[in-house]
Amino acid sequence: MSAVDLNSDLGEGFGRWSLGDDEQMLGIVSSANVACGFHAGDPASIRRTVRSAVAHGVTIGAHVGYRDLAGFGRRNMDVPDDELQADVAYQIGALRGLADAEGGVVTYVKPHGALYNTAAVDERVARAVAEAVAAVDPRLVLLGLPGSVALAAASAAGLTTATEAFADRAYTPEGRLVSRREPGSVLHDADDVARRMLRLVTEGVVTAVDGSDVAVRADSVCVHGDSPGAVAMARRIREVFDAEGITLAAFAPAGGGAGGGPTAGTAGGGPTASGGPVA
């Protein structure tokens, strides 16, 4: 693979409270998953993030989640289908309005936290999310876990899909992410993370917690913006990629539809197992 996307979850502050360094990250990544106000973000801070993304030429995606500011969208919730669809559509619309105001375009959607986790394995939730996205704009790309129910549902709804791997998270031998409740689930060593992602891009594998290699297919690599040392990790990944001749390229560039990686009408494929804690 000579090109890959690098994404990060951004715009996740609220009011006077800030989380992560969006400005630094936007100078490194090629795609920004921007909070839409339900798990994090307020209109002013979201608009600032979008404005900076446009200035840096970074592709903008809607990071939609459960209505859970207190839990940062990481608590499981049982939301009826019609409410969930309305919530997802509302969040995409809010971000699109702010993007329009700054001359930007929202080109993809990535669920956040518990919504991402649940949609990866729950057909009902996956279908509600996919149908909501398709109803707003069928040209939007859905970013998710390789081989997941979420991407299968998106494909069935006629959406283009893209797959992602997580740079700062540990993997199980089954290709799932180690639960955040477990020690060592979040990685912090920038050099180690960069080496892992280089293997992912060049060999299609990452090293699992038991030392085995697990196959992972990814159009995009995610560095969580709220992880300690996130900027250092993202910067080191980019440095290693640059040294190896690997180009950073958005999987869903504005005006270009899906990039070379995602495929319309497919579920992302790949041998990676789905399910379990992911985001």
N, C-alpha and C positions, 0 to 999 in steps of 0.2 A: 504494500500500500504506500503510495507516494504522497498522499494527501489525506488529512483527517481534520475534523472539527474539534475545537476545544471550547467547552461551554462552562458557565458558572452561574449559580443562583444568586441574583443580585436584587437591589432595591428592597432589601428586607429589614430596613429600619422602620421606625414609627415615631412620628413627631420629633421630639428632641433626642430620641434614642437612636443611635446608629449601630449598625452591625456590619462588620467587614469593611474593606476598603474598595468600594466600587470603582473609584476613579483609577486606582492603580490596576485593578483587575481588567478594566475595559481597555487598557493599553496593551493587554497580553492576549486575551481570548478572542475567538472569532464569532462566538454566539453568546448572548446574554438571556438567561431565563429570568424574566423580570416579574417580581411579586405583583399581584393584582389587588391587594388590599384585604384579602380574607385571612391568610395565615400571617401576613406581614405587609408593611408598606402603607403609606397614606398618599393621597393625591399629589401633594407637593414633592415628596421624596421620590415617588415613582416617576414623576415628570422630570426631575433632575437626572435620574438614572437614564431615562430614555434620551434626554438631551445629550448626555455624555456619550451614550452608545452611538447616536447619530454622528456626533463629532468624530468619533474614533472609527467609524465605518463598521461597527459591530452589528451583526444580525440580531433582531429582537424577537424573542419568543414569550408567550404568555405562560407564566408559572402559576397555574391555577390550583387551588387547594380547598380543603374543607373550611367552613366559616369558624375559625378557631384561633383567634389572635392570642388568647391566653396560653394555649398549648403549642403555639408556633406550627399549627397544622399537623402535628405529629401524633395526635390522639385519634384512635379509631372512632368513627361516628357512623351511625346507621341513619342515612338520609334517604327518604323516598325518591324514587326515580325522577318524578316531575320536578321536585325541589332541586335535586342535584343537577339536572340538566339546566334549569334556570340559573343556578349558581355559577356553573361553568360558563354559560353564555354571557352572563352579566360581567364576569371577570374579564373575559376576552374583550367584550365591548368597551369596558372601562379603559383597558390598556390601549386599545386601538384609538380611542378618542384622544388620549394623551400623546400617543405616537403621532397621530395626524397633526396635532398642534405643534409638534417639533420637527415635522417633515420626515418622520420615520414610518416604517411599515412593519406590522407584526406578521411574521411568515410561518410560525410554528407554535405548537402548544406542548408543554411538558407538565403533567400533574406533579404536585408537590407532596412530599412526606407520606402521611397515612393514605391519602388518596392515590398516590403512585403505588404504594404497597398493595392496597386492596384491589385496585384495578388490574394489577399484574396477575392476580389469581382468581378474582371473582367476576364471573361472566356478566352478572347483572350490572355491577358498577362499571365494568369496562364498557359495556354496551351503552350505558347512560352517558358516559363521558364522550365516547366516540360520536354518538348521535348528536350530542350538543355541539361538538366542534364542527361536524359536517353541516349542521343547520345554520351555523353562523357563517361559515365559508368553507366549502369543500376543497378549496385550494390549500388550506392550512395543513402542514405536516404534523403528525403526532410523533413525538420522541419518547421512547420507552425502552424497557428491558428486552433483550433478545429472546425470542421464543415465548413471550408472555401472552396471556389472554388479552391484555390491553391492546397490543399491536394486532392481534387476530381480529378483535372487534373493530378496530380502526380500519383495517383492510376490508372487512365486510361492509363497512359504512362508506366505502369508496375513497377513503383517505390515503394519501401517501404516508408511509411510515419511515422512521429512522431509528437505529439502535444505538444505545450508549453503554459505555463502561464507566466505572467510578475509580478515579485515580487514587483518592484518599480513603478508600474503604477496603477492608480485608474480605477475601472471598473464601467460601467453603469449597470442598472438593466437588460439590454438586453444581457449582457455578452460581450460587446465590451469595448475597452479601451477608457477612456475619452481623448478627443483631447488634444494634448500638448499645444494648444492655450488657454485652459481653466485653471483657477486657481485650484491648488490642483491635477492636473493630474499626477504629478510626486511625489512619496512618498519619504520621507527622514528619518523617524524614524526607526532605525534598529530593535528595539524591536517590534514595531508594525508590520513592514514588516515580521519579523520572525514568529510572531503569526499568521498572515494572511496565510503564506505559510504552516504552520503546519496544519491549518484547511483545506487548499486545499488538502494536501497529505492524511490526515486522514479522512476527511469528504467529499471531492470533491466539496467544495464550497468556495467562497470568499465573503466578504461583499462589496456590491456595495455602491456608493456614497449616495444613499438614505437610507442606513441602512438595506436594504434587502439582503438576501443571494441569490447568483447566482451560478448555477452549472457550473463548469469548469473541464474538463478532461485534464490532462496534463501528458505526459511522461517526461517532462523536465521543469525546472523553470529557467527563465532568469533574471539576474541582469545586466542592461546596464552598461558597463564599463565606460561610460562617465557621469553617474549620480553622483552628489555630494554625497560623503560618500559611494560610491559603494562597496569598500572593506569592510567597517564596516558592511554594510548590508549583504553581502555575508558571511562574517565570522559569524555573529550572526545567520543567517539561518542555517549554518552548525552546529553550537553549539547546537541549539535547536533540529535539526534533530538527531544529535548524542545522545543527552540526551533522546530522545524518541525512540531510537533504529531504526531509519530510515537510511538506507544505501544510500550513494551516489554512483550511478552506471551509467556509460555512456550508452545512449540509442543506440549508434552505435559504439561499441568498434572496434578497428582495429583488423582485422583477424577474427572477430566474426559476421560480418554482423550486422543486426539489433538486438537490445537487446530484453529483454522480453516485453517491452512496445509497441514499434511500430509493426505494422502489415503489411505484404506485401499485396499489392493489395487492401488496404482499405484507406479511406479518413480520418482516424483518429477518425471518429465518434464523440460521445459526444453530450450533449445537448446544448452546448454553441452556441449562435448566432454568425454569422460571419459578416464581413463588418465593415465600419467605420474606424476611425483611430486606428491603432494597434501598430506599432513598435515605 
